[in-house]
Amino acid sequence: MSFFSPISHVGIADVLAKGRISGGGSSSSITDNWDAPPEIKAELAFLIIWCIVAVGQFGMIVSRFKLLPAGRIARAPYYLLSVAVFILALKYLLWAINLRVDSMSRTTSNNLAGLTDFLYSVEVSFTPAVLLWLLHIRGRMTFQALGKQSKPFVIQFWKRIVDWSLVGIFLLFNIAITGIYAQYRNLYYSNRLSDQGADNYVKAFTGIKWTILAFSLLLCIDIISSYITLKVSQSSARIVDPVITRITKVALVFVFIETFMDMFVRIYVAKADIYTLIDKINYLYLASAIIQGIARATIIGTLISTMKMPHALTGETVHGELAAAGGGPIGMPTPPVPGLTYTNQPAYYPAPSHPPPAGNPTWQPPMQQQQGYQPPFGMPYNHQQPQPQQQPQPYAIPV
């Protein structure tokens, strides 16, 4: 996921005044003519667009909760997604206000920027958490569908610990860098920061910034590789999961684009000359607003689209595999496995006069019901006619 903050996480905001490089001056209020450069005006326009998009996506999430299966397991990732989208909309709004309104005091502007950075730190950590949470749920469904014969890689206990550790550590580092930068701003604009203190803040900020980038790449690799691994496992078992398929084909592409863009910006900022950087900063922020907004809207939109999909796995299997998947012996009715719909089953089964003993895979139906059996002469034979077997319906996420 991308960890590029529009306000401070680039590490160059300390060289910029309020409104950054606004050209010919600033207006006294929001109702006056704004003489900012065109690229800043374009950035403000995109911020407003992405804020409206995020508000619309939040409304779609809330309206689609009724389409999800009942139970906390099915809905929990989307609850977290709704919180992330709400924070994202609020972040865009505060970012636009801080960029446009020139009449607020320096203290108010710094506090607003600090709040925006904090919201960014939370939102940018929640989005990969939603992707990993959905991955774990679909992995458990695949595990149950396979009759617990093969445990997918993504739901191994150590793998889940690694996933949530990456998300948690990443969140902590983002909050830490937000606090450090907020304190630096307060000291800098109140003229209480010495040269040695400024150097210490810059060193601490730079170290945490590159640490965040490292965790960004690790999370990106973890999410993409885990989804592809689960998709391959499902394909080899002839299981079709519409949720994993949609996320793998659409969302993961923009996860990679957003992370690559973040890495490019950080390396460019670290290597560029400070005077060149000041000349290019407005265009850098504009490019970030456009690319990050498109990527984030697409990722969230893909996750929202999975709320309307059938939350059950489907697939094809031969009859002999049903017994291995946890059903009864071959030739007997097989109970459906939660989360999986089987096809290509025999349409009729003999109705047993005695239920099969539990846990006895070698059990055979009574001789009178075996195919080709002829009763002895004079012995009554009351053979039940085969009854049609109803095809099992898709099962929702187990709760």
N, C-alpha and C positions, 0 to 999 in steps of 0.2 A: 504494500500500500504506500501511497505517497505521504510524506511527512513534511512537505514544503508549506510553511506558514506564510500567509500573505502579509503579515505584519512584521514579525521579528525573527522567524526561524532561519531566514537566509543568512543572518549574521551581519547585515550591512545597514540595518535601520538606524543605527546610532549615528551614521553620517548624514542622515536625512532629517529635515525639519518636518513639522506638521504639514501634511499634504504633500510631502516629498518635494519634488522639483516642479513647482507650479507655474513657472514662467514669469509673467509680468506682474505678479502680486496676488493678493487674495482679497476677497470681498468681505464686507462687514457682516453679512447675514446670508442665509440660504436663499432669500428671495431676490438678492441682487444678481447682476450679471456675473457669471463665473468665468474668469479669464484663464482657466487652467489649460494646459496643452491638450491637443486632441486625443493623445493616447490615454491621458488620465480620464477624460470624459468618456472615452470608449470603455475603459475599465469599469467606471461607475455604472455604465449601461449594462454591462455583462453581469455585474454583481446584483443589480436589480432583477435581471432576467433569471439568474440562478436562484435567487431568493424566492421568486414566484414559483419556479419549478419545484423547489424543495417543499414549499407550502402545499402545492398540489399533490406531491407524492405523499406527504404526511396524511392528507385527507384520504388518498386512495388506500393507504395502509389501514387506517381506522375503519373505512367502509368495507374492507375485505376480510376483516376478522371473522365475520359470520360465515365465510366460506371455508374456514379451516376446521379440521376435526376438533371436537371438544377435548379438553385436557391440556394441562400445562406443558407437556412435552412438545406437542405440535405447535403451540402458539408462542412459547417462550422466546425463540430466536427473533420472531417478528415483533414482540414487545420491545426487545432491545433495539431492533431496527427502527421502530417508531421513535424511540428516544434519540437515536443517532440522527435521524432526519430532522427532528424538531430542533436539535442543537445546531445542525448544519444551517437551517434556515435562519436561526437567530444569529449565527456567526456572520452570514452574508449581510444581514441587515446592519449589524453593528459595524462591520467593515466599511459598508457604504456610507454610513453616517459619519464615521471618523474621517473618511476621505473627502466628503462633501462639505460638511458644516465647518466653517472657519471661525465662527464667533465664540466657540467654547474656549475655556481657559486651558492653559497647558496642563494643569493638574487633572482636569476632567478628561482631556484627550489622552493622557497617559493611563488613567484608570480604565478608560474605555478600550484602549489598545490592550491592556493587560487582561481584561475580561474576555476580549475577542481571542486572544492567544490561549487562554484557559479553555474556552469552549472548543477551540480547534484541537487542543491536546486530547480532550475527552472524545470528541467525535471521530477523530482519525484513528483512535484505538478501538472504538466500538464497531466500526465497519468490518475490519478483519475478524473481530470476535464473532460477528453474525455469520460470516462465511464459514468459519471453523465449527461453530455450533451446529449449523445445518449439515455440515459434512459428517459430524459425529452421529447425528440422528439417522441420516441415510445409511451410514455404515452399519449401525446396529440393526436397521431393518434388513439390510443385505445379509447380515450374519444370521438373523432369525429365518430369513427365506431359504437359506442354504442348509437349514436344519442343524446349525451350529457345528457343521463338519469342517468349515474353513473360516477362520477368523480373519476378516479384512485387516490390512495393515493399519488403516486409519483409526481403528478403535482399540488398538493395543493400549494397555494401561500406560506404558511409558510414553507412547506417542501423545496421548491426551495431556499428560503432565508437561511435555515439551511445548505443545501448542499453547496452553493457558499460561505457561511461564513466559513465553515470548510476548504474549499480549500484555500480561501484567507488568513485566519489566519495561516494555515499551511505553506503557501508560505512565509509569513512574518517572521515566527519563523525560518524557514530554512535559509533565507537570513541573519537574525540577528545573528544566531550562526556561519555562515560563516564569517561575518565581525568581530565578537569577536575573533574567532580563528586566523584569519589572523593578527589582531593587536597583539595578544599574541605571535605569531611566530616571528613577526618583532622585538618586544621588547626583546624576549628571546634570539634570535641569535645575537642581537646587544649589549647584556650585559647591557641593560637598564631596566631590570625588577627586582625589589626587591622581597624579600620573601613575604612581605605583599601584594604586587601587584599581585604576582603569585597566592596567595591564593584567592584573590578577583576574578581573572579571572577564576580560577577553580570552585569556587562557582557559578558564573554566568553561566559558561558553563554547569555545571552539572544540574542546575535548568532548563535551556532551553532545554537541552537534554531530560530530562524526560517529559517535556511539549510536545515536539515533538512526543515522543513515545505515549503519551496519545492521541494526535490528530491522530496519525497513527492508533491506535486501533479504534477510533471513526469513522474515514473514512472507514476503513475496514468493520466495522459493518454496517455503513450506506449504503455502496455500495451493499454488499451482501444481506442485508435484503430488500432493495428497489427493486433489481432485482427479488428476489424470490416473493415479494408481487405482482409486476406487472405481473409476469408469472402466478401466481395463479389466478389473476383477469382475465387475458386473457383466461386461461383454463376454468374457470367457465362460461365465455361467449362464449365458443367454437370458440375462435379466435386463429389462429396460426400465430405467429410472428417469422420468421426464424432468425432475428437478435437477439432478446432477448433470443431465445432458444440456439443459438450458444454461446453467451456470458455467459449465466447461466451455461451451461454444461462444458465449458472449461476454460474460463478466470477467473471466480470467484474462481475456485479451486486453481489456482496459485496466485491469490491475497491473499488468506488465507495463503498459504505456505510461500510467501515472507514476509508477516507481522509477522507470527509466528517465522520465522528465525530471523527477526530483533529484536523481543522481547527477544528471547533466547540469542542472542549475547550481548545485552545491560545488561541483568541480569547477565550473566556470567562475563562480564568485571567488573561490579560493585562489584561482590562478590569474584572474584579471587584475590589471592595474586599477588603483582606486579612482583615478580621474576618468578612466575609460568606463569604469563601473557606474560612476555617477551619471555619465552621459547616457548610459544604456538602461538605467534602473527602471525608468517608466515603461519601457518596452518589455523588460523582463517581468514586471508585475502584470502587465496586460497579457502577455503570453501565458503566464501562470493562471490568471483568472479564467482564460478561455479553455486551456487544455485540462486543467484540473476540474473545472465545472462540467465539461463534457464527460470526462471519465467518471466523475462521481455520480452524475445524473444517470449515466448508462448502467453503472454497477447497481445502484439502488433500484432503478427501474427493472433490471433483470430479476433482482430478488423479489420485488413486488409482483412481477408476473408469475412467479412460482406459487403465489398464494391462490391462484385460480386453477392450478393444475391438480389432477387426481393425486392425492397423497398416498399412493400405493404403488408398489412395484409390480410390473407385469413381465411375463416371460414364457418361454416354451421349454418343455422337458418331456422326455419319454417316460412311459409309465413306470419302468423299472427304477427310475431315479426318484420316484415319489417315496418309495419305501426308505431309501437312503436319506431323504430329506425329513424324516421324522414321521412318516405316515405308517399305515398298516402294511401287511405283507402283500406281495404281488398278487393281484387278482381280487383283492378286497377293497372295499371303499376306503379312501384315504382322506382323513380330515384335512381341511385347508390349513396351510401354514400362514400365520398372520403376516400381512405385508406382501404376499405373493399370490398372483393368480396363475394357475397352471392351465395350459391348453394341451391339445393333442392327447386327451385322456379317452379311454374306452367309454362308450356311451352307456353300457349296461354292466352290472355286476351281479353275481349270484347273491341272494340274501341269505346270510348264515343263520342257522338255527341256534348257534351258540356264539357268543362274542369271543373274539380272539383273546387269549390270555395276554395281559399287559407284559411287555418286555420280552416276549417270546417270538423272535423273528422266524423261527422254523415252523410255526404253527400252520397247519393246513386245514381247509374246510372239511367237514364230515364227508365220508366216502359217498354218501347219497347225493351230495351236491357237486361232486367232481364231474368234469365233462366226460361223457362216454360211459358213465356208470349205468348198468342194467341190474335192477333188483332181481333176486331169486324168484322162481316161479311160485305164484301164490302169495307172495309177501306184498302187502300194500305199500305203496310208495306215494307219498304226498310231497312231491317236489314243487317248491314255490317257483313261480315264474319270475324271471329277472325283472327288476324294477328300474326305471330310468334314474340315473344319477344326475342330480342337479349340479350344474357347474358352479363352483365356488365363486363368490363375488369378491372384488378387490377389497382388501382390508386396509383401514386407515392406519396411521402411525399408532402403535400400541401405547396406551397411557397407563 
